Amino acid sequence: MEKRVVKIYSNDTQLSIETVMILEQKLKDAGFTIAEEFTDECELLICVGGDGAFLEAVHMYGFPKIPIIGINTGHLGFFQEMPSDDLDLFIELYLAKKYKIQTLNTVEAFVTLPHQTIVLNGLNEIVIKGRNTHAIHLSISIGGKFIERCSGDGILVATPAGSTAYNYSLGGSIVDPRIKLLQVTPIAPMNTTSYRSFTSSILLPSDLQLGILPEEMRDPTIFIINDGIQHRYNNVRDIEIRFSDKTVKLLRFENYYFWDKVKSKFL
């Protein structure tokens, strides 16, 4: 008999802990082995929690190539597929192969420092900010050509998957994940006689790169956040943001429809 191995990742809320205990027993009864470590044997990654826990799992396991399914014990649960009280249905549908794979594109940033280049990946977004109390001034180029100077709290570059997250709260557009594009949304932009900035989102096709050149400031500190993971850098020379080859595979059951999810969570 073929050994079927799954890995469970969970946050530490009481509901998640209780859900994992029940889920592990149900999976074992159905013939699955629960992996203690994430290995190549695993056929499925099960994430118990909310959207934050889902993103943590994606980054912890290096944007895994196997499918991921979310069991929602959080609030919004946009990535999560099943509520925590539908564990039997989840196992039944999975064993019957009544599911499809939704492939989500990711974004990557190449951050050039004086002596090295750092690569950061995001499923939802890449955010560039100065210190909380300081405006940041960024020269923006698209496809290698200068477009505009952006002054304000920073900019956000979102994938279609991330369009419903921080991007949405900034006034950005909701994008169907089947469309391959990047959305550039300014954060509290200044648009005055002294400072000129674009004030609405810009949509870029997947084959164009976004170039960001920080202007010299008295404080050279820049914060770059990928999916909520904050990195602090000094003396950043330039940043290049583009579509990444990495993808995330979500397991979706047959009745999943993106716009139904949008309607139930946002509208």
C-alpha positions as CSV (number, residue, x, y, z in Angstrom):
1,M,0.0,0.0,0.0
2,E,1.3,3.4,-1.0
3,K,2.4,5.6,1.9
4,R,0.6,8.9,1.8
5,V,2.3,11.7,3.8
6,V,1.0,15.1,4.6
7,K,2.4,18.0,6.6
8,I,0.4,20.2,8.9
9,Y,1.4,23.7,9.8
10,S,-0.6,25.7,12.4
11,N,-0.6,28.9,14.4
12,D,-0.8,28.7,18.2
13,T,-4.4,29.8,18.9
14,Q,-6.5,27.5,21.0
15,L,-8.9,26.8,18.2
16,S,-6.1,25.9,15.8
17,I,-4.5,23.6,18.4
18,E,-7.7,21.8,19.0
19,T,-8.4,21.5,15.2
20,V,-5.0,20.0,14.5
21,M,-5.5,17.3,17.2
22,I,-8.8,16.3,15.6
23,L,-7.5,16.6,12.1
24,E,-4.4,14.4,12.8
25,Q,-6.6,11.6,14.1
26,K,-9.0,11.8,11.2
27,L,-6.1,11.7,8.7
28,K,-4.5,8.7,10.4
29,D,-7.9,6.9,10.3
30,A,-8.0,7.6,6.6
31,G,-4.6,6.1,6.0
32,F,-2.4,9.1,6.0
33,T,0.9,9.6,7.7
34,I,1.5,13.0,9.5
35,A,5.1,14.2,8.8
36,E,7.0,15.8,11.7
37,E,9.3,17.5,9.2
38,F,8.6,18.9,5.8
39,T,10.2,16.6,3.3
40,D,10.0,15.5,-0.4
41,E,7.7,12.7,0.7
42,C,4.9,15.1,1.6
43,E,2.1,15.3,-1.0
44,L,0.1,18.1,0.6
45,L,0.7,20.9,3.1
46,I,-2.3,21.7,5.3
47,C,-2.3,25.1,6.9
48,V,-4.5,25.6,10.0
49,G,-5.1,29.2,10.9
50,G,-5.9,32.4,9.1
51,D,-4.3,34.2,6.2
52,G,-1.3,35.2,8.3
53,A,-0.6,31.6,9.2
54,F,-0.9,30.7,5.5
55,L,1.7,33.2,4.5
56,E,4.0,32.1,7.3
57,A,3.8,28.5,6.0
58,V,4.6,29.6,2.5
59,H,7.7,31.4,3.5
60,M,8.8,28.8,6.1
61,Y,8.8,26.0,3.6
62,G,10.3,28.1,0.8
63,F,7.3,28.5,-1.6
64,P,6.7,24.7,-1.8
65,K,6.0,23.0,-5.1
66,I,3.3,20.7,-3.6
67,P,-0.3,21.9,-3.2
68,I,-1.4,23.7,0.0
69,I,-4.9,23.7,1.5
70,G,-6.0,26.1,4.3
71,I,-8.3,25.2,7.2
72,N,-9.6,28.5,8.5
73,T,-9.5,29.2,12.2
74,G,-8.8,32.9,11.7
75,H,-10.9,35.9,10.7
76,L,-10.9,36.7,7.0
77,G,-9.5,33.5,5.7
78,F,-9.2,34.5,2.0
79,F,-6.6,31.9,1.2
80,Q,-8.2,29.3,3.4
81,E,-10.4,26.8,1.6
82,M,-12.4,25.0,4.4
83,P,-13.8,26.0,7.8
84,S,-12.6,24.0,10.8
85,D,-15.9,22.2,11.2
86,D,-15.7,20.6,7.8
87,L,-12.7,18.3,8.3
88,D,-14.6,15.1,7.3
89,L,-15.7,16.7,4.1
90,F,-12.2,17.9,3.3
91,I,-10.8,14.4,3.6
92,E,-13.6,12.9,1.7
93,L,-13.2,15.3,-1.3
94,Y,-9.4,15.0,-1.2
95,L,-9.5,11.2,-1.3
96,A,-12.1,11.3,-4.2
97,K,-9.8,13.8,-6.0
98,K,-12.7,16.3,-6.4
99,Y,-10.4,19.3,-6.5
100,K,-8.5,21.6,-8.8
101,I,-5.2,23.4,-8.4
102,Q,-5.2,27.2,-8.4
103,T,-1.7,28.5,-9.3
104,L,-0.8,31.9,-7.9
105,N,2.0,34.0,-9.2
106,T,4.5,35.7,-6.9
107,V,6.7,38.8,-7.0
108,E,10.4,39.3,-6.3
109,A,12.5,42.2,-5.4
110,F,16.3,42.5,-6.1
111,V,17.7,44.9,-3.6
112,T,21.1,46.3,-4.5
113,L,23.3,47.3,-1.6
114,P,26.9,48.6,-1.7
115,H,28.4,45.1,-1.5
116,Q,25.6,42.6,-2.3
117,T,22.2,42.0,-3.8
118,I,19.4,40.6,-1.7
119,V,16.4,38.8,-3.3
120,L,13.0,38.9,-1.5
121,N,9.9,37.0,-2.7
122,G,6.3,37.7,-1.9
123,L,3.0,36.0,-2.5
124,N,0.9,39.1,-1.7
125,E,3.2,42.1,-2.0
126,I,6.5,43.9,-1.7
127,V,6.3,47.2,0.3
128,I,8.9,49.9,0.3
129,K,8.9,52.5,3.1
130,G,11.0,54.9,5.0
131,R,10.9,55.3,8.8
132,N,7.4,55.7,10.2
133,T,7.8,59.4,10.8
134,H,9.7,60.3,7.6
135,A,8.5,60.6,4.0
136,I,10.5,58.7,1.4
137,H,11.3,59.9,-2.1
138,L,11.5,57.3,-4.9
139,S,12.3,57.7,-8.6
140,I,10.1,55.2,-10.5
141,S,11.0,53.6,-13.8
142,I,9.0,51.1,-15.9
143,G,10.8,48.9,-18.4
144,G,14.0,50.9,-17.8
145,K,12.5,54.3,-18.5
146,F,11.9,56.9,-15.8
147,I,8.2,57.7,-15.3
148,E,7.6,59.6,-12.1
149,R,9.0,60.6,-8.7
150,C,6.9,59.3,-5.9
151,S,7.0,61.0,-2.5
152,G,5.0,59.9,0.6
153,D,5.0,57.0,3.0
154,G,6.1,54.5,0.3
155,I,4.8,52.2,-2.4
156,L,3.3,48.8,-2.5
157,V,3.7,46.3,-5.4
158,A,1.0,43.6,-5.3
159,T,0.3,40.4,-7.1
160,P,-3.2,39.5,-8.1
161,A,-3.4,37.3,-5.0
162,G,-2.3,40.2,-2.9
163,S,-4.7,42.7,-4.5
164,T,-7.3,41.9,-1.8
165,A,-4.9,42.4,1.1
166,Y,-3.0,45.6,2.0
167,N,-3.4,46.9,-1.5
168,Y,-7.2,46.9,-1.2
169,S,-7.0,48.9,2.0
170,L,-4.9,51.5,0.2
171,G,-7.6,51.9,-2.4
172,G,-6.1,49.6,-5.0
173,S,-8.1,47.4,-7.3
174,I,-9.2,43.8,-6.8
175,V,-7.7,41.7,-9.5
176,D,-8.8,38.2,-10.7
177,P,-5.8,35.9,-10.0
178,R,-6.0,34.5,-13.6
179,I,-4.7,37.8,-14.8
180,K,-0.9,38.1,-14.8
181,L,0.0,41.6,-13.7
182,L,1.6,43.7,-11.0
183,Q,-0.2,46.5,-9.3
184,V,1.8,49.5,-8.0
185,T,-0.1,51.5,-5.4
186,P,1.3,54.6,-3.6
187,I,1.0,54.8,0.2
188,A,-0.1,58.3,1.4
189,P,1.4,60.0,-1.7
190,M,2.2,63.8,-1.6
191,N,1.0,65.6,-4.7
192,T,1.7,69.4,-4.2
193,T,3.6,72.1,-6.0
194,S,6.7,70.9,-4.2
195,Y,6.2,67.2,-4.6
196,R,4.7,65.3,-7.5
197,S,3.5,61.7,-7.2
198,F,1.1,59.4,-8.9
199,T,-2.0,59.1,-6.7
200,S,-3.7,56.0,-8.1
201,S,-2.6,52.4,-8.8
202,I,-0.6,51.5,-11.9
203,L,-1.1,48.1,-13.5
204,L,1.9,46.6,-15.2
205,P,2.0,43.5,-17.5
206,S,4.0,40.6,-16.3
207,D,6.9,41.1,-18.7
208,L,7.7,44.7,-17.5
209,Q,10.1,45.4,-14.6
210,L,9.6,48.1,-12.1
211,G,12.8,50.1,-11.1
212,I,13.0,52.1,-7.9
213,L,15.8,54.4,-7.1
214,P,15.7,55.9,-3.6
215,E,16.8,59.5,-3.5
216,E,19.6,60.6,-1.2
217,M,18.2,61.3,2.3
218,R,19.7,62.4,5.6
219,D,18.5,59.1,7.0
220,P,19.5,56.3,4.6
221,T,17.3,53.7,6.2
222,I,14.7,51.9,4.0
223,F,12.3,49.2,5.1
224,I,11.3,46.5,2.6
225,I,8.4,44.3,3.7
226,N,7.5,41.1,1.8
227,D,4.2,39.6,3.0
228,G,4.5,41.2,6.4
229,I,8.2,40.2,6.9
230,Q,10.1,43.4,7.6
231,H,13.8,44.0,6.5
232,R,15.8,47.1,7.3
233,Y,18.5,48.2,4.9
234,N,20.9,51.2,4.8
235,N,22.3,52.8,1.6
236,V,20.1,51.0,-0.9
237,R,21.3,51.8,-4.4
238,D,18.3,50.6,-6.3
239,I,15.5,48.0,-6.2
240,E,14.1,46.0,-9.2
241,I,10.7,44.4,-8.8
242,R,9.3,41.9,-11.2
243,F,7.3,38.7,-11.6
244,S,8.9,35.7,-10.1
245,D,9.2,32.2,-11.5
246,K,8.1,30.9,-8.1
247,T,4.4,29.9,-7.8
248,V,2.1,28.8,-5.0
249,K,-0.4,26.0,-5.7
250,L,-3.6,26.2,-3.8
251,L,-5.9,23.2,-3.6
252,R,-9.4,24.3,-4.3
253,F,-12.5,22.1,-4.3
254,E,-14.9,22.0,-7.3
255,N,-17.3,24.6,-6.0
256,Y,-14.6,27.3,-5.5
257,Y,-15.1,30.5,-7.5
258,F,-12.9,33.5,-6.9
259,W,-15.7,36.1,-7.2
260,D,-18.0,34.2,-4.8
261,K,-15.1,34.5,-2.3
262,V,-14.7,38.2,-2.9
263,K,-18.5,38.7,-2.5
264,S,-18.6,36.8,0.8
265,K,-15.5,38.4,2.3
266,F,-15.6,42.0,1.0
267,L,-18.8,43.1,-0.7
